[in-house]
Amino acid sequence: MLVTKDLRYTYQGAPSALQFPDIQCQTGEQWLLLGQSGSGKTTLLHLLAGLRTPQSGTIQVNEVVLNRLPARELDHYRGRHI
């Protein structure tokens, strides 16, 4: 299961933050990510994979809240599960 809530990310020097809709993707479901160039698709995928840290909000994969894990534990989790 993948759940995000109130997810936001700001690039340094950007005039405004990227705001993402809440996601609740159950095990076995498939989602399609569409959007115009520059709308944040790759940024969202980087956030979901734990490669970037959100400015605010939460990212939960199964029972683990990724953006609350210390860097070392996040690296370990990514290596085993993502």
C-alpha positions in Angstrom: 0.0 0.0 0.0 1.2 3.5 -0.8 -0.4 6.5 0.9 0.6 10.2 0.7 -1.0 13.1 2.5 -0.5 16.9 2.1 2.7 16.3 0.1 4.6 19.5 -1.0 8.1 20.0 -2.4 9.9 23.3 -3.2 13.0 23.6 -5.4 15.5 26.1 -4.2 14.9 29.4 -6.0 11.5 28.3 -7.3 8.7 30.9 -6.9 6.2 28.3 -5.5 6.0 24.8 -4.1 4.7 21.8 -6.0 1.6 20.5 -4.3 0.5 16.9 -4.9 -2.9 15.3 -4.5 -3.3 12.7 -1.7 -2.7 9.2 -2.9 -4.1 5.9 -1.5 -2.9 3.1 -3.7 -3.8 -0.3 -2.4 -1.7 -3.4 -2.9 -2.2 -4.8 -6.4 -3.6 -1.5 -7.8 -1.9 0.2 -10.7 -1.9 4.0 -11.3 -1.0 6.0 -14.3 0.8 9.3 -13.7 0.1 12.0 -16.3 0.9 15.6 -16.6 2.4 18.4 -18.7 6.2 18.9 -18.8 7.4 20.6 -15.6 4.3 19.7 -13.6 6.2 17.5 -11.1 5.8 13.9 -12.3 9.5 13.1 -11.8 9.7 15.0 -8.5 6.7 13.0 -7.2 8.4 9.7 -8.2 11.6 10.8 -6.5 9.6 11.6 -3.3 7.8 8.3 -3.4 11.2 6.5 -3.8 12.7 8.4 -0.9 15.3 10.1 -3.1 14.0 13.5 -2.1 12.5 14.8 1.1 9.2 16.6 1.0 8.8 20.1 2.5 5.7 18.9 4.2 3.3 15.9 4.2 3.9 12.2 4.6 4.7 9.2 2.4 3.8 5.8 3.7 4.7 2.5 2.1 2.9 -0.3 3.8 3.4 0.6 7.5 6.6 2.6 7.1 6.5 6.5 6.9 9.5 7.0 4.6 10.1 10.7 5.4 10.4 10.0 9.1 13.2 7.5 8.8 16.7 8.5 9.5 18.9 8.6 6.4 20.7 5.3 7.1 17.4 3.4 7.7 15.9 5.0 4.6 18.8 3.8 2.5 18.4 0.3 4.0 14.6 0.3 3.4 15.0 1.5 -0.2 17.6 -1.2 -0.9 15.3 -3.9 0.3 11.8 -2.7 -0.7 11.9 -0.1 -3.5 
